[in-house]
């Protein structure tokens, strides 16, 4: 790509077009009148699309184009958004306005930007804005006869493996699916014993050139992008549900800044799950469910369930350094220094024997004084929760308190420090593990998947 564009000075972000042919999706974007940014997504062994699913597929594909654009929009965050195919109904625009504002909240915070009032997708106007087909107002799209089977996204960490085993336990037909080419995720997917579906996403090469030219950069709501990809896959391959493994802790903000909640995990939270799930029902198919199997549970409850799944101990990893697009990856599955390593170690410790846990990580992270700042942040002690997919500060404090009461952990440097320095400042009545192990009632699971909740505990 050769261009003299200055990304931060652009005025318009354009959704140019999207297309699908023979298992390949093309999504095209541009800034101002600059060069096209063309992303490709590859659906392997794609079947012929049944005619009765054609309209649903077209709508899911349009949403994918609009959601995946977040990866490119953030390079310049121009004040105007244009959609070449025309303005959107209110429900669609509402989803996108919320996603771009809240899904990019961390990006904006870190870059000193305020996106409020800046993100406005073009709308049809109230008199024409509906989830409609052929001009007929619908409260729900028609069912399209999707087979009763589930796509279960695999991320390589503990949560998705708990979801997989719960779905397997109730005998539900399911496929392990992931986007990208991570060998670690592929190994975890293979270990599940489920059929596998690996979708590839190829970012527009021009994005990396924009980065070189000074584009804004930072965190994007990648779970939302993957969710939109899987909605297309569900219609294409024939699945009536997409069951993520996002826990209730994902809905809790990392911090509040200037009156806006900033949540690293916003697209894993319940608000986005409701927005997208409702939109799929009204715009794509009444029989396509988007949900999180683990929504009722805290991170600690999920970790307790995972502690029983010993077959995955030598395969799984939540360490994000394994999943970076660029740069070196850890020689082991756990770097031992990032917030994800810290949190998973701390959350597993109350539920595993100490030798077993040290065998997984290869070291004792809680007996290393140099790691104190990382664990302090998890407990929201003298710092806010890290910008990572970790549990609530109160969960981390409860786990650390539990360890401080156990002889085998009490002499470890960070547990001893917690006991002497941090615990005196806390209310012991709010440090019990047990309340964190109880599920909430709130979820969007279809009836046929609800028996899996009993498996998790």
C-alpha positions in Angstrom: 0.0 0.0 0.0 1.4 3.4 -0.9 -0.4 6.4 0.6 0.3 9.7 2.2 -2.8 9.6 4.4 -2.4 10.9 8.0 -4.7 8.6 9.9 -5.4 10.9 12.8 -6.4 13.7 10.5 -9.0 11.8 8.5 -12.6 13.0 8.4 -14.6 10.1 7.2 -14.5 6.3 7.8 -16.3 4.4 5.1 -17.9 1.0 5.0 -17.3 0.4 1.3 -18.7 -3.0 0.5 -18.7 -6.7 1.5 -18.9 -9.9 -0.5 -19.0 -13.7 0.0 -17.9 -16.4 -2.5 -16.8 -20.0 -2.0 -16.0 -19.8 1.6 -14.3 -16.4 1.5 -15.7 -13.2 2.9 -14.2 -9.8 1.8 -14.8 -6.8 4.0 -13.8 -3.4 2.5 -13.2 -0.1 4.3 -11.5 3.2 3.6 -10.7 6.5 5.2 -11.7 9.6 3.2 -10.8 8.9 -0.4 -7.8 6.8 0.6 -6.8 3.3 -0.5 -9.2 0.4 0.3 -8.5 -1.7 3.4 -9.6 -5.3 2.5 -10.0 -7.9 5.2 -10.6 -11.5 4.3 -12.2 -14.3 6.4 -11.9 -17.9 5.3 -14.6 -20.5 6.2 -13.1 -23.9 5.5 -15.0 -26.5 3.5 -18.0 -24.1 3.2 -21.1 -25.9 2.1 -23.6 -24.5 -0.4 -25.9 -22.1 1.3 -29.5 -23.4 1.4 -31.9 -20.9 -0.2 -34.0 -20.7 3.0 -31.0 -19.3 4.8 -29.9 -16.8 2.1 -31.5 -13.7 3.6 -30.4 -14.6 7.1 -26.9 -15.1 5.8 -26.9 -11.7 4.1 -27.9 -9.9 7.3 -25.4 -11.7 9.4 -22.7 -10.8 6.8 -23.7 -7.2 6.9 -23.4 -7.1 10.6 -19.9 -8.8 10.4 -18.8 -6.0 8.0 -20.0 -3.3 10.4 -18.6 -4.9 13.6 -15.2 -5.9 12.1 -14.8 -2.3 11.0 -13.9 -1.4 14.6 -10.4 -2.8 13.9 -9.9 -0.1 11.3 -12.0 2.8 12.6 -9.9 3.2 15.6 -6.8 3.9 13.5 -8.2 7.4 12.8 -11.4 7.8 14.8 -12.8 10.4 12.3 -15.9 12.3 13.1 -18.1 10.9 10.3 -19.1 7.3 9.6 -20.5 6.4 6.2 -22.1 3.2 5.1 -22.2 2.8 1.3 -25.1 0.3 1.4 -27.2 3.0 3.1 -28.3 4.1 6.6 -29.2 1.5 9.2 -32.4 0.8 11.2 -32.3 2.0 14.8 -31.8 -1.4 16.3 -28.7 -2.0 14.2 -27.3 1.4 14.8 -27.9 1.1 18.5 -25.8 -2.1 18.6 -23.0 -0.5 16.7 -23.0 2.9 18.6 -22.8 1.0 21.9 -20.1 -1.4 20.7 -17.8 1.3 19.2 -18.2 3.5 22.3 -17.9 1.0 25.1 -15.8 -1.6 23.2 -13.3 1.2 22.5 -13.5 2.8 25.9 -10.1 1.4 27.1 -8.5 2.4 23.8 -9.9 5.9 24.2 -8.8 6.1 27.9 -5.3 5.1 27.2 -5.0 7.5 24.2 -6.6 10.4 26.0 -9.6 10.5 23.7 -13.3 11.0 24.4 -15.5 9.2 21.9 -18.8 10.3 23.4 -20.7 12.3 20.7 -18.2 11.3 18.1 -19.6 7.8 17.1 -22.8 8.0 15.3 -23.8 5.4 12.7 -26.1 6.7 10.0 -29.8 5.9 10.6 -32.9 5.6 8.5 -35.0 7.7 10.7 -37.8 6.6 13.1 -40.5 6.2 10.5 -38.5 3.7 8.5 -36.3 2.2 11.2 -37.3 -1.4 12.1 -36.1 -5.0 12.0 -38.2 -5.4 8.8 -38.4 -7.7 5.8 -40.1 -6.4 2.7 -41.4 -3.4 4.5 -43.2 -5.5 7.2 -42.5 -4.7 10.8 -41.3 -7.8 12.7 -40.6 -8.3 16.4 -38.7 -11.5 15.5 -37.1 -12.8 12.3 -38.5 -16.1 11.1 -37.0 -19.4 12.1 -34.9 -20.9 9.3 -34.6 -24.5 10.4 -31.1 -24.5 11.9 -30.0 -27.9 13.2 -29.9 -28.2 17.0 -26.2 -28.1 17.5 -23.8 -25.7 19.2 -20.7 -23.8 18.2 -18.4 -23.5 21.3 -15.6 -21.0 20.9 -12.3 -22.3 22.3 -9.8 -19.8 23.6 -7.1 -22.0 25.0 -8.0 -21.1 28.6 -9.9 -22.7 31.4 -13.3 -21.1 30.8 -14.0 -22.5 27.4 -12.9 -25.9 28.5 -15.3 -25.9 31.4 -18.1 -25.0 28.9 -17.1 -27.7 26.5 -17.1 -30.4 29.2 -20.5 -29.2 30.5 -22.0 -29.4 27.0 -20.5 -32.8 26.4 -21.9 -34.1 29.8 -25.5 -33.4 28.6 -24.9 -35.2 25.3 -25.4 -32.0 23.2 -24.1 -32.0 19.6 -21.3 -29.4 19.6 -18.3 -28.3 17.6 -15.2 -26.6 19.0 -14.5 -23.4 16.9 -11.8 -20.8 16.9 -10.6 -17.9 14.8 -6.9 -17.7 13.9 -4.0 -20.0 13.8 -2.9 -20.4 17.4 -1.2 -23.9 17.9 -2.1 -23.7 21.6 -5.8 -23.3 20.9 -5.7 -26.0 18.2 -4.2 -28.4 20.8 -6.9 -27.6 23.3 -9.6 -28.0 20.7 -8.2 -31.4 19.7 -8.0 -32.5 23.3 -11.8 -31.8 23.7 -12.6 -34.7 21.3 -15.2 -32.5 19.6 -15.4 -31.9 15.9 -13.4 -28.8 15.1 -13.9 -25.7 12.9 -11.0 -23.3 12.4 -11.8 -20.1 10.7 -9.0 -17.8 9.5 -9.1 -14.0 9.7 -6.7 -12.0 7.5 -6.5 -8.4 8.6 -6.1 -5.8 5.8 -2.4 -5.3 5.1 -3.0 -1.6 4.9 -3.8 -1.5 8.6 -0.2 -2.1 9.5 0.9 0.6 7.1 -1.5 3.0 8.8 0.1 2.0 12.1 3.5 2.9 10.7 2.1 6.3 9.6 1.0 7.2 13.2 -2.5 5.7 13.5 -4.2 5.5 16.9 -3.7 2.0 18.3 -4.9 0.0 21.2 -7.4 -2.5 22.5 -10.5 -3.5 20.4 -13.5 -5.6 21.4 -12.2 -8.7 19.6 -14.9 -10.9 21.2 -17.5 -8.9 19.3 -15.7 -9.4 16.1 -15.4 -13.2 16.7 -19.1 -13.3 17.7 -20.1 -11.7 14.4 -17.9 -14.2 12.5 -19.5 -17.1 14.3 -23.0 -15.7 13.6 -22.1 -16.0 9.9 -20.7 -19.5 10.5 -23.8 -20.6 12.3 -26.0 -19.8 9.4 -23.6 -21.1 6.8 -22.8 -24.4 8.4 -26.1 -24.9 10.3 -25.9 -24.4 14.0 -28.8 -23.0 16.2 -26.6 -21.7 19.0 -23.3 -20.0 19.8 -22.3 -20.7 23.4 -19.4 -18.6 24.6 -17.8 -19.1 28.0 -18.0 -15.5 29.4 -18.5 -15.3 33.1 -20.5 -12.7 35.1 -17.3 -11.0 36.3 -16.7 -9.9 32.7 -19.6 -7.4 33.1 -17.7 -5.5 35.9 -15.8 -2.4 34.7 -12.1 -2.1 35.1 -12.4 1.5 36.2 -14.5 4.7 35.8 -13.1 7.7 34.0 -14.7 11.0 33.6 -18.2 9.5 34.1 -17.7 6.6 31.7 -17.3 3.0 32.7 -14.2 1.5 31.1 -14.4 -2.3 30.8 -11.6 -4.2 29.1 -14.0 -7.1 28.7 -17.1 -5.1 27.5 -17.8 -7.3 24.6 -17.6 -10.3 26.9 -20.2 -8.7 29.3 -23.9 -9.3 29.6 -24.9 -6.0 28.1 -23.3 -6.9 24.7 -24.6 -10.5 24.9 -28.1 -9.1 25.2 -27.7 -6.6 22.4 -26.3 -9.1 19.9 -28.6 -11.9 21.0 -31.7 -9.8 20.6 -30.4 -8.4 17.3 -29.8 -11.9 15.9 -33.4 -12.9 16.9 -35.0 -9.8 15.2 -32.8 -9.5 12.1 -31.3 -13.0 11.3 -33.2 -16.0 12.7 -35.6 -16.7 15.5 -33.8 -20.0 16.0 -30.3 -18.7 16.3 -29.3 -18.2 20.0 -26.2 -16.3 21.1 -25.4 -16.8 24.7 -22.7 -17.5 27.3 -22.9 -20.8 29.1 -20.9 -19.5 32.1 -22.8 -16.2 32.6 -24.2 -17.2 36.0 -20.8 -17.9 37.5 -17.9 -16.0 38.9 -14.3 -16.6 37.9 -13.7 -18.5 41.1 -16.7 -20.8 40.6 -15.4 -21.6 37.0 -11.9 -22.2 38.3 -13.2 -24.6 40.9 -15.0 -26.5 38.1 -11.8 -26.5 36.0 -9.7 -27.9 38.8 -11.5 -31.2 38.2 -10.6 -31.3 34.5 -7.1 -32.7 35.0 -6.9 -33.9 31.3 -6.3 -30.3 30.3 -3.7 -29.3 32.8 -0.8 -29.9 30.4 -2.5 -28.2 27.4 -4.4 -25.1 28.5 -3.0 -21.6 29.0 -4.6 -18.2 29.7 -1.4 -16.3 29.3 -2.1 -13.6 26.7 1.5 -13.5 25.5 0.7 -16.8 23.7 -1.8 -15.0 21.5 0.0 -11.8 20.4 -0.2 -11.0 16.7 3.4 -9.8 16.7 6.5 -10.3 18.8 8.0 -13.1 20.8 5.9 -15.6 22.7 6.9 -17.3 26.0 9.0 -20.5 25.7 6.6 -22.1 28.2 2.8 -21.9 28.2 2.9 -19.5 31.1 5.1 -16.4 31.2 4.6 -16.0 35.0 4.6 -12.2 34.9 1.4 -11.0 33.2 -2.0 -10.3 34.9 -3.5 -13.4 33.4 -0.8 -15.7 34.8 -1.2 -14.0 38.2 -5.0 -14.3 38.3 -5.2 -17.9 37.1 -2.5 -19.0 39.6 -4.3 -17.2 42.4 -7.8 -18.4 41.5 -6.6 -22.1 41.1 -4.7 -22.1 44.4 -7.7 -22.6 46.7 -8.9 -25.6 44.7 -5.7 -27.5 43.8 -3.0 -29.1 45.9 0.1 -26.8 46.0 2.4 -29.3 44.3 -0.2 -29.8 41.4 -0.4 -26.0 40.9 3.3 -25.5 40.9 3.6 -28.3 38.4 1.3 -26.5 36.0 3.2 -23.1 36.3 6.7 -24.4 36.9 7.2 -21.9 39.7 5.5 -20.4 42.8 4.3 -16.9 41.8 3.2 -16.1 45.3 6.7 -16.6 46.7 8.2 -14.0 44.5 8.4 -10.5 46.0 9.0 -8.9 42.6 5.5 -9.9 41.6 3.8 -7.9 44.5 2.6 -5.0 42.2 0.8 -7.4 39.9 -1.1 -9.2 42.7 -1.9 -5.9 44.3 -3.6 -4.7 41.1 -5.7 -7.9 41.0 -6.9 -7.1 44.6 -7.4 -3.4 43.7 -4.9 -2.5 46.4 -3.2 0.8 45.6 -4.1 0.3 41.9 -7.1 -0.4 39.6 -7.8 -3.9 38.2 -5.5 -4.6 35.2 -6.8 -4.1 31.7 -7.0 -7.9 31.2 -9.6 -10.6 31.3 -9.4 -11.2 35.0 -11.9 -11.5 37.8 -13.1 -8.9 40.2 -10.9 -7.4 42.8 -13.1 -8.8 45.5 -12.6 -12.3 44.1 -8.9 -12.0 44.2 -9.0 -10.7 47.8 -11.2 -13.7 48.7 -8.8 -16.2 47.1 -5.8 -14.6 48.8 -7.6 -14.6 52.2 -8.3 -18.3 51.8 -4.6 -19.0 51.2 -3.6 -16.9 54.2 -5.6 -19.3 56.3 -3.8 -22.4 55.0 -0.5 -23.5 56.5 1.0 -24.6 53.2 0.7 -21.1 51.8 1.2 -18.9 54.8 5.0 -18.5 54.6 5.0 -17.6 50.9 6.2 -14.0 50.5 3.1 -12.4 49.0 0.6 -14.4 51.2 2.5 -13.4 54.3 2.6 -9.8 53.1 -1.2 -9.9 52.5 -1.7 -11.2 56.0 0.4 -8.5 57.6 -0.1 -5.5 55.5 -3.4 -5.7 53.5 -5.7 -7.9 55.6 -5.9 -5.5 58.5 -7.4 -2.9 56.2 -10.2 -5.3 55.0 -13.5 -6.4 56.4 -13.1 -10.2 57.1 -16.9 -10.6 56.7 -16.5 -9.8 53.0 -13.6 -12.2 52.3 -15.4 -15.6 52.3 -15.0 -17.8 49.2 -18.4 -19.5 49.5 -20.5 -16.6 48.2 -18.4 -16.5 45.0 -19.2 -20.1 44.3 -23.0 -19.6 44.1 -24.5 -19.0 40.6 -26.7 -16.1 39.7 -30.0 -16.7 37.9 -29.3 -14.4 35.0 -28.5 -16.0 31.6 -29.8 -16.3 28.1 -29.3 -20.1 27.5 -31.8 -21.8 25.3 -33.8 -24.6 27.1 -31.8 -27.4 25.6 -28.5 -26.1 27.0 -29.8 -25.3 30.5 -29.1 -28.7 32.0 -25.4 -28.0 31.5 -25.6 -25.4 34.3 -26.0 -28.2 36.8 -22.8 -29.8 35.6 -20.7 -26.8 36.4 -22.0 -26.7 40.0 
